[in-house]
Amino acid sequence: MAATSVQDSKQLLARMTASRQLSSLDAAALAKQVLHSEEEVLRWLAREYGLGYTTLEDIEPDRQLLSLFPARILLKEELLPLQRVNGHVEVATSRLFATQGFDALKTLTGLNLKPVLASTESIQREIKKRLGVGADTIGTLDEEKSIQVVDENAENTDLDSGEEDEASIIRFVNQVLKDAIELRASDIHLEPFEDEFKIRYRIDGELQDTAVPPQLKQFQPAIVSRIKILSHLNIAEKRLPQDGRIKVRIDQAEVDIRVSIIPMLHGEAVVMRLLRQNSTLRGLSEIGMNQRELEHFQHVLQLPHGIILVTGPTGSGKTSTLYTALNEINDSVRKIITVEDPVEYQLKGVNQIQVNEKSGLTFARGLRSILRHDPDVILIGEIRDAETAQIAVQASLTGHLVFSTLHTNDAPGALTRLVDMGVEPYLVASSLEAVLAQRLVRVLCPQCKQPDNSARAQSFKLKLGIAADKTIFKSVGCRECRNTGFFGRHAIFEWMDTDEEIRQLILKSASTDQIRKAARDAGMRTLAEDGWRLVAAGVTTVEEVLSVTTAKEVASATKNQGGESAASIAVAG
């Protein structure tokens, strides 16, 4: 066999199986050597033995039928009942000659079963979708008389190294964490209700329900206790909110998890935010900025002192943008120190301080200490209070380049927010160099997006000033994007330089609207305008841009394009 070509081997296989010179098992073993993929082997077996083959994409398994079969056997043997056909039940399998699972199901149900071949990956995907994440461990728990969660002094949090004798609750929590990490989730929500314990993942900024076994509710206290143990929290305290952290490792990548537990009406709710420690930082030119914004950003990075703020809501990518900026200027002649809560990326050559409120290491206290370490560049994770704002301003005025984040809706709002915090207007005017507002919009799935040639889409193009020959796309949904129509996210930006006119407006305590008008006159593009750029490029949809921008931004952008009002666009959407 080794000396023959793959094509010759395939022909030999066909002749030998046709003449029945090989047993079924020998033929299957030979097929695995000759054919390139599991799919080829399964399709060959289906033809050889007169069976059906399915990708499971167009088949909707019968839930009522599924409930007749023990989940424990389906999970162990990777079998998926599909539908009743002519008096028998079709069951998807990738193990045609491993008959013990079929025999067990026939004995327990008394039904006539017929195998239909499908790939292992598709069966595992559909089983998880139908039975829920961790169904195998919950099935094991159902068979146990009692569950005890014991406190542990030392915890192995390598999710790839579970022992076989681990408790089922431990395996279940590990499965939830692994599932979330593999799905690129940023948050895990465990929510207790009267008759269910719901699990949801936030993927690409949107919460998505996750299938869970129906009996999960009865194990709710044990699951929450396990998470408390991992987070080094008090498992006996069930009346007060608690915050903690978990660090796990999967596929050689470390993930820092911030845990928040709050008592609710029907038990304790848990939210876990996943922060990937080994994420690769892109260069400044690769984060998707338009040319104008990119040039202005690169210019301020070379300034000797001043404050550069990045604004936006939680989860809008502010910290990632700031780290990208630091990475651009990280060299041997600058000393860069950061104070963060938490440290989301680890940069070689950068001194990073982790805020610890419990021990008294706050942003303000850490920042005061930083100034005695002779830094050139300072990154403050977030300006949360007046004290931190005052110290940041003083640091910039004494010759330091300061980066930080602030929660405001747009770039002009950052100036008035600093004044509202108690920073004197003349200090804001003399220290603030630029503000970058940003949001994240979901990116259309490249596998399933389709051109939108509807009358509504053409109306959008006219209102937004998008060229007639440009194609805009709509979301559809497929297996690759979990039927959402989107896969990944892209930032939109609003850059505002603090020029002389804006400094004068700050000194006069002008309103945000007045500052916005001056910035627009100076060439500032709003978040909505930058969003339309991505719509025209086929990256995202109009509806997605509208969902993350405000009416004022949309109105300003459409007015600049000579289009209609924001209200008309919103109504049309």
RANOR-V732496 format. One record per residue. N is the residue number from 1. SS is DSSP state (alpha for helix, beta for strand, coil for the rest). PSI is psi in radians with two decimals (* if undefined). Layout:
n->{N | N}
ss->{SS | SS}
psi->{PSI | PSI}
//
This chain:
n->{1 | 2 | 3 | 4 | 5 | 6 | 7 | 8 | 9 | 10 | 11 | 12 | 13 | 14 | 15 | 16 | 17 | 18 | 19 | 20 | 21 | 22 | 23 | 24 | 25 | 26 | 27 | 28 | 29 | 30 | 31 | 32 | 33 | 34 | 35 | 36 | 37 | 38 | 39 | 40 | 41 | 42 | 43 | 44 | 45 | 46 | 47 | 48 | 49 | 50 | 51 | 52 | 53 | 54 | 55 | 56 | 57 | 58 | 59 | 60 | 61 | 62 | 63 | 64 | 65 | 66 | 67 | 68 | 69 | 70 | 71 | 72 | 73 | 74 | 75 | 76 | 77 | 78 | 79 | 80 | 81 | 82 | 83 | 84 | 85 | 86 | 87 | 88 | 89 | 90 | 91 | 92 | 93 | 94 | 95 | 96 | 97 | 98 | 99 | 100 | 101 | 102 | 103 | 104 | 105 | 106 | 107 | 108 | 109 | 110 | 111 | 112 | 113 | 114 | 115 | 116 | 117 | 118 | 119 | 120 | 121 | 122 | 123 | 124 | 125 | 126 | 127 | 128 | 129 | 130 | 131 | 132 | 133 | 134 | 135 | 136 | 137 | 138 | 139 | 140 | 141 | 142 | 143 | 144 | 145 | 146 | 147 | 148 | 149 | 150 | 151 | 152 | 153 | 154 | 155 | 156 | 157 | 158 | 159 | 160 | 161 | 162 | 163 | 164 | 165 | 166 | 167 | 168 | 169 | 170 | 171 | 172 | 173 | 174 | 175 | 176 | 177 | 178 | 179 | 180 | 181 | 182 | 183 | 184 | 185 | 186 | 187 | 188 | 189 | 190 | 191 | 192 | 193 | 194 | 195 | 196 | 197 | 198 | 199 | 200 | 201 | 202 | 203 | 204 | 205 | 206 | 207 | 208 | 209 | 210 | 211 | 212 | 213 | 214 | 215 | 216 | 217 | 218 | 219 | 220 | 221 | 222 | 223 | 224 | 225 | 226 | 227 | 228 | 229 | 230 | 231 | 232 | 233 | 234 | 235 | 236 | 237 | 238 | 239 | 240 | 241 | 242 | 243 | 244 | 245 | 246 | 247 | 248 | 249 | 250 | 251 | 252 | 253 | 254 | 255 | 256 | 257 | 258 | 259 | 260 | 261 | 262 | 263 | 264 | 265 | 266 | 267 | 268 | 269 | 270 | 271 | 272 | 273 | 274 | 275 | 276 | 277 | 278 | 279 | 280 | 281 | 282 | 283 | 284 | 285 | 286 | 287 | 288 | 289 | 290 | 291 | 292 | 293 | 294 | 295 | 296 | 297 | 298 | 299 | 300 | 301 | 302 | 303 | 304 | 305 | 306 | 307 | 308 | 309 | 310 | 311 | 312 | 313 | 314 | 315 | 316 | 317 | 318 | 319 | 320 | 321 | 322 | 323 | 324 | 325 | 326 | 327 | 328 | 329 | 330 | 331 | 332 | 333 | 334 | 335 | 336 | 337 | 338 | 339 | 340 | 341 | 342 | 343 | 344 | 345 | 346 | 347 | 348 | 349 | 350 | 351 | 352 | 353 | 354 | 355 | 356 | 357 | 358 | 359 | 360 | 361 | 362 | 363 | 364 | 365 | 366 | 367 | 368 | 369 | 370 | 371 | 372 | 373 | 374 | 375 | 376 | 377 | 378 | 379 | 380 | 381 | 382 | 383 | 384 | 385 | 386 | 387 | 388 | 389 | 390 | 391 | 392 | 393 | 394 | 395 | 396 | 397 | 398 | 399 | 400 | 401 | 402 | 403 | 404 | 405 | 406 | 407 | 408 | 409 | 410 | 411 | 412 | 413 | 414 | 415 | 416 | 417 | 418 | 419 | 420 | 421 | 422 | 423 | 424 | 425 | 426 | 427 | 428 | 429 | 430 | 431 | 432 | 433 | 434 | 435 | 436 | 437 | 438 | 439 | 440 | 441 | 442 | 443 | 444 | 445 | 446 | 447 | 448 | 449 | 450 | 451 | 452 | 453 | 454 | 455 | 456 | 457 | 458 | 459 | 460 | 461 | 462 | 463 | 464 | 465 | 466 | 467 | 468 | 469 | 470 | 471 | 472 | 473 | 474 | 475 | 476 | 477 | 478 | 479 | 480 | 481 | 482 | 483 | 484 | 485 | 486 | 487 | 488 | 489 | 490 | 491 | 492 | 493 | 494 | 495 | 496 | 497 | 498 | 499 | 500 | 501 | 502 | 503 | 504 | 505 | 506 | 507 | 508 | 509 | 510 | 511 | 512 | 513 | 514 | 515 | 516 | 517 | 518 | 519 | 520 | 521 | 522 | 523 | 524 | 525 | 526 | 527 | 528 | 529 | 530 | 531 | 532 | 533 | 534 | 535 | 536 | 537 | 538 | 539 | 540 | 541 | 542 | 543 | 544 | 545 | 546 | 547 | 548 | 549 | 550 | 551 | 552 | 553 | 554 | 555 | 556 | 557 | 558 | 559 | 560 | 561 | 562 | 563 | 564 | 565 | 566 | 567 | 568 | 569 | 570 | 571 | 572 | 573}
ss->{coil | coil | coil | coil | coil | alpha | alpha | alpha | alpha | alpha | alpha | alpha | alpha | alpha | alpha | alpha | alpha | alpha | coil | coil | coil | coil | coil | alpha | alpha | alpha | alpha | alpha | alpha | alpha | alpha | alpha | alpha | alpha | coil | coil | coil | alpha | alpha | alpha | alpha | alpha | alpha | alpha | alpha | alpha | alpha | alpha | alpha | coil | coil | beta | beta | coil | coil | coil | coil | coil | coil | coil | coil | coil | alpha | alpha | alpha | alpha | coil | coil | coil | coil | alpha | alpha | alpha | alpha | alpha | alpha | alpha | coil | coil | beta | beta | beta | beta | beta | beta | coil | coil | beta | beta | beta | beta | beta | beta | coil | coil | coil | coil | coil | coil | alpha | alpha | alpha | alpha | alpha | alpha | alpha | alpha | alpha | alpha | coil | coil | coil | beta | beta | beta | beta | beta | coil | coil | alpha | alpha | alpha | alpha | alpha | alpha | alpha | alpha | alpha | alpha | alpha | alpha | coil | coil | coil | alpha | alpha | alpha | alpha | alpha | alpha | alpha | alpha | alpha | coil | coil | coil | coil | coil | coil | coil | coil | coil | coil | coil | coil | coil | coil | beta | coil | coil | coil | coil | coil | coil | coil | coil | coil | alpha | alpha | alpha | alpha | alpha | alpha | alpha | alpha | alpha | alpha | alpha | alpha | alpha | alpha | alpha | coil | coil | beta | beta | beta | beta | beta | beta | beta | beta | coil | coil | coil | coil | beta | beta | beta | beta | beta | beta | beta | coil | coil | beta | beta | beta | beta | beta | coil | coil | coil | alpha | alpha | alpha | alpha | alpha | alpha | alpha | alpha | alpha | alpha | alpha | alpha | alpha | alpha | alpha | alpha | alpha | coil | coil | coil | coil | coil | coil | coil | coil | coil | coil | coil | beta | beta | beta | beta | beta | beta | beta | beta | beta | coil | coil | beta | beta | beta | beta | beta | beta | beta | beta | beta | beta | beta | beta | coil | coil | beta | beta | beta | beta | beta | beta | beta | beta | beta | beta | coil | coil | coil | coil | coil | coil | coil | alpha | alpha | alpha | coil | coil | coil | coil | alpha | alpha | alpha | alpha | alpha | alpha | alpha | alpha | alpha | alpha | coil | coil | coil | coil | coil | beta | beta | beta | beta | beta | beta | coil | coil | coil | coil | coil | coil | alpha | alpha | alpha | alpha | alpha | alpha | alpha | alpha | alpha | alpha | alpha | alpha | coil | coil | coil | coil | coil | coil | beta | beta | beta | beta | beta | coil | coil | coil | coil | coil | coil | coil | coil | coil | coil | beta | beta | beta | beta | coil | beta | coil | coil | coil | coil | beta | coil | alpha | alpha | alpha | alpha | alpha | alpha | alpha | alpha | alpha | alpha | alpha | coil | coil | coil | beta | beta | beta | beta | coil | coil | coil | coil | coil | alpha | alpha | alpha | alpha | alpha | alpha | alpha | alpha | alpha | alpha | alpha | alpha | coil | coil | coil | beta | beta | beta | beta | beta | beta | coil | coil | coil | coil | alpha | alpha | alpha | alpha | alpha | alpha | alpha | alpha | alpha | alpha | coil | coil | coil | coil | alpha | alpha | alpha | alpha | alpha | alpha | alpha | beta | beta | beta | beta | beta | beta | beta | beta | beta | beta | beta | beta | beta | coil | coil | coil | coil | coil | beta | beta | coil | coil | coil | alpha | alpha | alpha | alpha | alpha | alpha | alpha | alpha | alpha | alpha | coil | coil | coil | coil | coil | coil | coil | coil | beta | beta | coil | coil | coil | coil | coil | coil | coil | coil | coil | coil | coil | beta | beta | beta | beta | beta | beta | beta | beta | beta | beta | beta | beta | coil | coil | alpha | alpha | alpha | alpha | alpha | alpha | alpha | alpha | coil | coil | coil | coil | alpha | alpha | alpha | alpha | alpha | alpha | alpha | alpha | alpha | alpha | coil | coil | coil | coil | coil | alpha | alpha | alpha | alpha | alpha | alpha | alpha | alpha | alpha | alpha | coil | coil | coil | coil | coil | alpha | alpha | alpha | alpha | alpha | alpha | alpha | coil | coil | alpha | alpha | alpha | alpha | alpha | alpha | alpha | alpha | alpha | alpha | coil | coil | coil | coil | coil | alpha | alpha | alpha | alpha | alpha | alpha | alpha | coil}
psi->{-0.65 | -0.48 | -0.24 | 2.73 | 2.88 | -0.71 | -0.76 | -0.68 | -0.67 | -0.72 | -0.73 | -0.76 | -0.77 | -0.76 | -0.74 | -0.65 | -0.60 | -0.66 | 0.10 | 0.64 | -0.22 | 2.58 | 2.92 | -0.79 | -0.70 | -0.70 | -0.72 | -0.71 | -0.74 | -0.68 | -0.68 | -0.55 | -0.63 | -0.75 | 2.75 | -0.58 | 2.87 | -0.67 | -0.75 | -0.75 | -0.81 | -0.70 | -0.68 | -0.79 | -0.68 | -0.76 | -0.73 | -0.65 | 0.22 | 0.67 | 2.88 | 2.70 | 2.41 | 2.57 | -0.10 | 0.08 | -0.57 | 0.07 | 2.25 | 1.81 | 2.46 | 1.96 | -0.68 | -0.70 | -0.71 | -0.62 | -0.25 | -0.25 | 2.46 | 2.16 | -0.56 | -0.75 | -0.71 | -0.75 | -0.78 | -0.75 | -0.02 | 1.04 | 2.46 | 1.82 | 2.32 | -1.05 | 2.80 | 2.29 | 2.02 | 0.82 | 0.01 | 2.88 | 2.16 | 2.29 | 2.15 | 2.36 | 2.71 | 0.06 | 1.36 | -0.65 | 0.02 | 1.56 | -0.07 | -0.60 | -0.78 | -0.76 | -0.74 | -0.74 | -0.70 | -0.74 | -0.74 | -0.57 | -0.38 | 0.23 | 2.70 | 2.02 | 2.51 | 2.21 | 2.47 | 2.24 | 2.45 | 2.74 | 2.67 | -0.76 | -0.74 | -0.64 | -0.79 | -0.70 | -0.82 | -0.61 | -0.77 | -0.68 | -0.69 | -0.73 | -0.36 | 2.66 | 2.35 | 0.32 | -0.59 | -0.71 | -0.64 | -0.63 | -0.67 | -0.72 | -0.64 | -0.52 | -0.22 | 2.58 | -0.61 | 2.82 | 2.32 | 2.24 | 2.08 | 2.61 | 2.54 | 2.32 | -0.78 | 2.30 | 2.23 | 1.98 | 0.50 | 1.87 | -0.18 | 0.07 | 0.66 | 2.40 | 2.70 | -0.50 | 0.25 | 2.57 | 2.63 | -0.62 | -0.71 | -0.78 | -0.66 | -0.83 | -0.71 | -0.71 | -0.70 | -0.78 | -0.76 | -0.73 | -0.78 | -0.74 | -0.75 | -0.50 | 0.08 | 0.49 | 2.54 | -0.40 | 2.61 | 2.22 | 2.12 | 1.95 | 2.11 | 2.28 | 3.11 | -0.73 | 0.19 | 2.78 | 1.79 | 2.49 | 2.24 | 2.52 | 2.44 | 1.93 | 2.20 | 0.65 | -0.10 | 2.36 | 2.33 | 2.29 | 2.50 | 2.30 | 2.34 | 2.71 | 2.47 | -0.44 | 0.19 | -0.53 | -0.67 | -0.29 | 0.19 | -0.89 | -0.69 | -0.66 | -0.79 | -0.70 | -0.69 | -0.74 | -0.66 | -0.71 | -0.79 | -0.59 | 0.03 | 0.76 | 2.99 | 1.93 | -0.30 | -0.35 | 1.94 | 0.09 | -0.27 | 2.64 | 2.58 | 2.58 | 2.43 | -3.02 | 2.58 | 2.46 | 2.16 | 2.87 | 2.26 | 2.29 | 0.74 | 0.13 | 2.39 | 2.43 | 2.17 | 2.25 | 2.10 | 2.23 | 2.29 | 2.19 | 2.20 | 2.30 | 2.29 | -3.09 | -0.67 | 0.50 | -3.05 | 2.30 | 2.50 | 2.33 | 2.24 | 2.14 | 2.22 | 2.17 | 1.96 | 2.04 | -0.56 | 0.42 | 2.43 | 2.21 | 2.37 | 2.87 | 2.84 | -0.61 | -0.12 | 0.05 | 0.04 | 0.33 | 2.61 | 2.81 | -0.73 | -0.87 | -0.69 | -0.77 | -0.72 | -0.71 | -0.81 | -0.57 | -0.83 | -0.40 | -0.34 | 0.01 | 2.57 | -0.46 | 2.98 | 3.03 | 2.33 | 2.12 | 2.50 | 2.19 | 2.78 | 2.94 | 3.00 | 2.35 | 0.34 | 0.15 | 0.29 | -0.84 | -0.68 | -0.71 | -0.74 | -0.69 | -0.64 | -0.72 | -0.78 | -0.68 | -0.55 | -0.61 | 0.16 | 1.80 | -3.13 | -0.24 | -0.08 | 2.47 | 2.09 | 2.23 | 2.41 | 2.63 | 2.06 | 2.82 | 1.66 | 3.11 | 1.94 | -0.57 | 2.60 | 2.04 | 2.21 | 2.28 | -0.04 | 2.29 | 2.08 | 2.30 | 2.29 | 2.10 | 2.43 | 1.64 | -0.65 | -0.65 | 0.00 | 0.03 | 1.56 | 3.05 | -0.82 | -0.79 | -0.73 | -0.66 | -0.69 | -0.68 | -0.65 | -0.71 | -0.34 | 0.05 | 0.31 | 0.94 | 2.77 | -0.67 | 2.38 | 2.35 | 2.11 | 2.12 | -0.73 | 2.40 | 1.81 | -0.41 | 3.03 | -0.68 | -0.80 | -0.71 | -0.77 | -0.76 | -0.67 | -0.75 | -0.78 | -0.66 | -0.72 | -0.62 | -0.31 | 0.34 | 0.38 | 2.55 | 2.07 | 2.25 | 2.48 | 3.04 | 2.77 | 2.57 | 1.68 | 2.85 | -0.52 | 3.10 | -0.83 | -0.52 | -0.36 | -0.59 | -0.83 | -0.51 | -0.72 | -0.70 | -0.73 | -0.50 | -0.20 | 0.06 | 2.30 | 2.43 | -0.67 | -0.50 | -0.69 | -0.79 | -0.61 | -0.27 | -0.57 | 2.14 | -0.68 | 2.73 | 2.33 | 2.01 | 2.52 | 2.72 | 2.92 | 2.22 | 2.55 | 2.50 | 2.34 | 2.39 | 2.13 | -0.34 | -0.49 | -0.03 | 2.57 | 2.58 | 2.45 | 1.77 | 0.29 | 2.83 | -0.61 | -0.70 | -0.70 | -0.62 | -0.72 | -0.81 | -0.70 | -0.78 | -0.60 | -0.01 | 0.43 | 2.34 | 2.52 | -0.51 | -0.04 | 2.43 | 2.24 | 2.65 | 2.85 | 2.72 | 2.58 | -1.10 | 2.29 | -3.09 | -0.66 | -0.60 | 0.31 | 0.62 | 0.45 | -0.41 | -0.04 | 2.61 | 1.88 | 3.07 | 2.75 | 2.47 | 2.55 | 2.57 | 2.69 | 1.91 | 2.25 | 2.02 | 2.54 | 1.51 | -3.08 | -0.71 | -0.73 | -0.62 | -0.68 | -0.66 | -0.65 | -0.76 | -0.51 | 0.09 | 0.79 | 2.79 | 2.90 | -0.67 | -0.69 | -0.72 | -0.70 | -0.76 | -0.75 | -0.69 | -0.67 | -0.70 | -0.51 | 0.00 | 0.11 | 2.31 | 2.31 | 2.93 | -0.73 | -0.73 | -0.75 | -0.56 | -0.72 | -0.56 | -0.73 | -0.57 | -0.81 | -0.47 | 0.00 | 0.33 | -0.69 | -3.00 | 2.82 | -0.76 | -0.63 | -0.71 | -0.76 | -0.53 | -0.32 | 0.05 | 2.82 | 2.88 | -0.65 | -0.73 | -0.76 | -0.76 | -0.76 | -0.72 | -0.77 | -0.56 | -0.70 | -0.52 | -0.08 | 0.34 | -2.85 | -3.06 | 2.86 | -0.63 | -0.72 | -0.63 | -0.76 | -0.72 | -0.74 | -0.57 | *}
//
